[in-house]
Amino acid sequence: MWNKLLDELAAHPERRVEFLQKLLGEPACRQLGIYQLPAGFKLSVVIPVYNEERWLAELVRRVQAVDIPKELIIVNDCSTDRTPEILAQIEQQYDNVRVIHQPKNMGKGAALREGFRHCTGDVVIVQDADWEYNPAEYPKLIQPIVDGRADVVYGSRFIGESHRVLYYWHSVANKILTTLSNWFTNLNLTDMETCYKVFRREVIQSIRLRSNRFGFEPEVTAKIARRRKGQPPWRVYEVPISYSGRTYEEGKKIGLKDAFQALYCIIRYWLAD
């Protein structure tokens, strides 16, 4: 009997949620991030890429394994390793992948800005091209937006999930920058610098972004907090995520220069657009 049931659920993925809701109850399922997506829902995953030949193919496989209808917008920031070759293979392998090549190396912020322009999904999520962040957590990241409770969701590495133990001073710098950002924006975020930022598509496509590098994080946070005059503020949520940071030997790129750039952007975009 159980084998027959398992075979039926494997053949009809759409019945899995219904089965689990009957077994566990809908409130428990929603608490676990198990819920039905609206009909016709699509997620846009924007992936900026620069010299990630070691990680890229497996990262895309992990994103594709998430059981959510989606499109992948991959922006190659003029990589100089085998990344373009791997992207060509990925684009042939999957029919929901679009690859965009920047004419010159411009930075993460510029790559995201270009990627957001091409999104057609209901919800947009930022995904780094390494393995530091786990795509399996997409369902709980998008849930506050799907439920109609949020317009923007930040995945926080500091409110309860597992993380790889690495650089102490990185965590100090992150907390300082998040605190300074909160002072200026009057938000109470715990992880402003997180990669996992999720938006209703209308939100992110309505924001005029300027930063080309890692200044994207404080800039988009400032502009989300400011909102346009005469309109209600965007609703911002945080959800806990796991984090498996990598070392500089493994390809980590952010450094001290980017911390000072983030500090500049916190003040710059608090003062004016």
Summary of the structure (lengths in Angstrom):
residues: 273
radius of gyration: 19.1
end to end distance: 62.3
largest distance: 65.1
contacts: 816
relative contact order: 0.14
helix: 44%
strand: 14%
